[in-house]
Amino acid sequence: MREITLLLVEASGIQDYIFGSNNLAQNIGASELVTCATGQWVVEALDELKLPHNVSWDEKRGNLKVEEQSITRPGVGAEVIYAGGGNALILFAGSALAQAAAFTRIITTRAVREARGLALDVGTVEFDWDAVPLSAKLEALRGELARRKLNRPADASLLGLAVTAACDFSGLPAVAADPLEGHLISQVVACKLAAADRGKERLHAILPQVRQAGFQFVYDFDKFGEKGESSYIAVVHTDGNGMGKRFKALAEQYAQAKDNPDYVKALRNFSGAVNARAEAALNAAVNMLLASWDARTALFGEVVPAPEIDREYYLPFRPIVFGGDDVTFICEGRLGLALAARYLQVYADETQLLTDQKPAYARAGVSVVKAHYPFSRAYALAEELCKSAKAGIERLKLPGKEDATVIDWHFSTSGVVLELAELRQREYVAETSKSLLMRPVYLDPMPGQKRASKYWRSWHNFTRITRAFQEDEQWAGRHNKVKALRDALRAGPAGVERFLRNYALQELPAIPEQPDMAEKGWQGDECGYFDAVEATDFYVPLERKEAAQ
């Protein structure tokens, strides 16, 4: 009989903690604190307890380094299965509730001091390693933490006494003034700002090509966009498909006590593979953006200027949450669709399987909003769009495939704050009461790889039609004509036929397998062109410049 103590740490309310402010430096710092609390601080807490363990923290890259050192080996006091992205799972040798409690005390005390406002939930359980499946204990522990979160008492903390000043950002009692801008700030905001520079360096370590190319990362929403031309930002939220099911499948594969060592390795290897795939995808998106840079014109994709501050160029792209399958980045509004698509294409490259020998799939939501749009709402809209993409998987996946990679988006040009369903009912329903939308769309493979589908609701078809409206001689630069087509599409097939006669056009750009669309704009109840018309001012085809390199 070998007693083992399992400990699980989960950061709660991460979205509100990171995205609750319109100050980009605070968003960046908050994300860095989540990474630290479930990564670096885990290692340092185990070091403080003087427990021999299997992990170290790579200061240069800002990530966890793991050694194959099992908890069952003599002298090993703790084994970290995984840590990062808001979660940490640790095994302690022996009946170690006292050690687990000491670890919990260290890490939560540090969170209170250095990451004020971040909630950490910790659960522990003892079990017999030789007789009880780890997979069963982990599932029970996750359930216990989920119930605990639901029953958490309401926050009744004392906000202030006597005469207090309010934080300019959070409304909480102010404890200091921001040394750079003089804003009154709360302890929560002070902690986030203090971590922003650390987050900057970690990002440069993961994406070293940015600094090598002579760029810095943007740290102010006002620096995105082009004043007088396009002052929009894109918030891109991506998530891996079916990750919960895949972790559950691992648990079912290693359902016996004798499988415990193999289950630990499987969990660690799968988590590591997902992280590596996400990092590769993030690098690919940045590489595509850098490849589109023209130093002579100081433009990306021949359209988007680089922000310039004190004679330094800044990249109009900034990851906020990264280090797992759940990734969020922001960029100049016209770059959002192309960068999101490239991220997904590399993350979901079916030629490279994950450690469970299955392809990775993902979905993304892209909300393009005005630069001063409430950031928390912009992120919430991107999340809604990601859910919409998920809902479209079943009808978009190819025959014989279990899943699909899907993207959805919305251009919020009016600044109206509504739920996605309300926005689409209000803005994207034709006079015939049919939806005008092609999106969400299936994400085709990388350029150069064999195309898997002729299905018309695809990224390939969307971008091909959009570029036709942007580049073909009969459409390029003719905004009134494109606007007239948009109005004709709202009127239904009869409206499009009138439009074609009025402009002496034979047909619209062809869509494979949809012969009526070129002549009527519609095939039955489906419209093929409204998304592309709307995107003409919001899509920069970075792929074209990259292919020319």
Secondary structure, DSSP 8 states (H G I E B T S, - for coil): --EEEEEEEEEESHHHHHHS-S-HHHHHHHHHHHHHHTTHHHHHHHHHTT---SEEEETTTTEEEE----TTSTT--EEEEEEETTEEEEEEESS-HHHHHHHHHHHHHHHHHHSTT-EEEEEEEEEETTTS-HHHHHHHHHHHHHHHHHT----------SS--B-TTT-SBEEEE-TTT--EEEHHHHHHHHHHHHHHHHHHHH-HHHHHTTEEE---GGGSSBTTTB-EEEEEEEEETTHHHHHHHHHHHT-SGGGHHHHHHHHHHHHHHHHHHHHHHHHHHHHHHHHTEETTTTEETTTEE--EETTEEEESEEEEE-SSS-EEEEEEGGGHHHHHHHHHHHHT-TTS--TTSS---EEEEEEEEETTS-HHHHHHHHHHHHHHHHHTHHHHS-TT-S---EEEEEEE-S-----HHHHHHHHSB-TTS-B----SEE----TTS------SSBHHHHHHHHHHHHHSTTTTT-HHHHHHHHHHHHT-HHHHHHHHHHTT-S-----TT-HHHHHHSEETTEESSHHHHHHTTT---HHHHHHT-
